[in-house]
């Protein structure tokens, strides 16, 4: 069996394949294979791969079912001990795989590991999607070591210790294949955005560990598929965040959490409007309407074991800490 399958889910990403595939292929160990799973691209991606990289295995999906389904369908066709979900807009350096594999082999309870994510365009700073490990507060707001809301820290190697985290970014996610399939993979109802946080929450509920290994780092452009200022991305983030909470919170926390979120999401919506982003304002309410239509399905996916995992969420509101108390940084233990 293949030890490590590094799988890039591609959708109209020919420009990134041209830019980053050569470096990736140079910088993988001999026990790893790069595989492209294509989500019905309409650009020249497939022709480029056939002409320039005929040796690379390509799995072609007949339609774009989103990030979750794209990976789930691909992994049904790949036998490997470990998977790496890797975005197409990532540059990898030499020896980025080895520290991750060593950490896996040190503890069988570790199910998933994320490398440190650095900005491709400004390599002095962490990148938004994952930074140096993901966490979440009790109201469902994700944050990272090195990134709280839109505050991105410079990387001075201050977060270079390997520590347990609550979630690992799907931009560069290593996971044991047995655990991936045991938990049913990514939730396809999410389509895209926050599906990896839901998956990681389920990993924790199943009793496994998630880690950040900063000895490995990669350089991420970010926003390769949907730019940050995109109303559809706003819609998916708000909708999926509510789905995430309904699926994974303890029952005793549901009422208070959704009451608080209703207030905070309204504040966020009107903040968008005051900034002139009417499409984002509308997207928040479309997200809430979609969540109401999905709530029965999400309830049916509750798996139990919520209490232990919930105890690992941050016990205070990071909205309050960030916007009221002006705490902009998190080191894995405290805000400052």
C-alpha positions, 0 to 999 in steps of 0.5 A, spaced: 500 500 500 502 507 498 504 510 504 502 517 503 497 520 497 498 527 496 491 529 493 490 536 490 483 538 488 483 542 482 477 546 479 480 551 474 486 551 477 491 551 471 495 557 473 496 554 480 498 547 477 503 550 472 506 554 478 506 549 483 507 542 481 514 542 479 516 544 486 511 539 489 514 534 485 521 535 487 520 536 494 516 529 496 519 523 499 519 517 495 514 513 499 509 519 497 505 520 490 501 526 488 494 525 485 490 530 482 482 530 483 479 534 478 472 537 479 470 538 472 474 544 470 472 548 464 479 551 463 485 547 460 487 544 466 486 537 464 490 538 457 495 541 461 496 535 465 496 530 459 501 534 455 506 536 461 505 531 466 502 524 463 506 520 469 501 523 474 494 520 476 488 524 475 481 522 477 476 526 473 469 528 477 464 528 472 461 535 476 463 540 481 460 537 487 464 542 492 471 541 496 468 535 501 465 531 495 471 532 491 475 529 496 470 524 498 470 521 491 477 521 490 479 518 496 474 512 495 479 510 489 485 511 493 489 506 497 494 509 502 496 509 509 496 517 510 492 522 505 494 529 504 489 534 502 493 540 499 490 546 495 493 547 488 495 554 490 501 552 495 508 552 494 512 547 498 519 547 500 524 541 501 523 536 507 516 539 508 513 532 509 518 528 513 516 532 520 509 531 519 510 523 518 515 523 524 510 526 529 504 521 526 509 515 528 510 518 535 503 517 537 498 512 534 492 517 537 494 523 532 489 522 527 491 529 523 496 534 523 497 541 519 504 544 517 505 551 519 501 556 513 505 562 511 503 567 506 506 566 499 506 573 498 509 576 504 513 570 507 514 574 514 507 573 516 502 567 517 497 566 512 489 566 514 487 559 513 490 556 519 496 560 521 500 556 526 494 551 528 486 552 529 482 553 535 475 555 536 471 559 541 464 556 545 460 560 540 463 557 534 468 563 531 475 560 529 481 563 530 489 561 530 495 562 533 498 567 529 491 569 526 485 572 530 480 575 525 483 579 520 489 580 524 495 576 521 502 576 526 509 576 523 512 569 524 518 570 528 518 563 530 514 564 536 509 559 535 514 553 533 512 548 538 508 542 536 501 542 540 494 539 540 489 544 536 482 544 535 482 544 528 487 543 522 486 547 515 484 543 509 489 547 505 494 542 507 491 537 512 495 530 513 490 525 516 490 517 517 486 514 512 483 509 516 480 515 521 478 519 515 474 513 512 471 511 519 468 518 520 465 518 513 470 523 511 468 531 510 460 533 510 458 534 503 452 538 505 457 543 507 460 543 499 466 548 501 468 552 507 468 550 514 468 542 512 475 541 515 473 544 522 467 540 522 471 534 520 476 535 526 471 536 531 468 529 529 475 527 530 476 530 537 469 527 539 472 520 536 477 521 541 483 522 537 488 528 537 490 533 532 496 537 532 500 542 529 507 541 526 511 547 525 517 544 523 513 543 517 511 549 513 508 551 506 506 558 503 499 559 501 496 564 496 489 563 499 483 565 496 484 561 489 477 559 488 473 564 492 476 571 493 476 573 501 471 579 499 465 574 495 458 574 498 458 567 496 463 565 501 460 569 506 454 565 505 457 559 505 461 561 512 455 563 515 451 557 513 456 552 515 458 555 521 451 554 524 451 547 521 457 546 525 455 548 531 448 544 531 452 538 529 457 538 534 455 542 540 452 539 547 445 539 547 445 543 553 449 549 549 444 549 543 439 554 546 444 559 549 449 559 543 444 560 537 441 566 541 448 569 542 449 567 535 443 570 532 445 577 535 452 577 533 450 575 526 445 581 525 451 585 528 455 582 522 450 583 517 449 591 519 456 592 519 457 589 512 451 594 510 455 600 513 461 598 509 457 598 503 457 591 502 450 590 501 451 583 497 454 580 504 449 583 508 444 579 504 448 573 504 448 573 512 440 572 511 440 567 506 445 563 510 440 563 516 434 561 511 438 555 508 441 553 515 433 553 517 432 548 511 438 544 513 437 543 520 433 536 520 439 533 516 444 536 521 440 534 527 440 527 524 448 527 524 449 528 531 454 523 534 454 524 541 460 524 545 460 532 545 462 534 552 469 532 552 470 535 545 466 542 547 471 542 553 477 544 548 473 550 545 475 557 548 471 558 554 470 566 552 467 570 546 473 572 542 468 577 539 468 580 546 476 579 547 477 582 540 473 588 539 471 590 546 478 588 550 482 589 544 486 582 544 489 581 537 493 575 538 493 568 541 499 564 543 495 557 544 494 558 551 492 566 552 489 572 548 494 578 549 
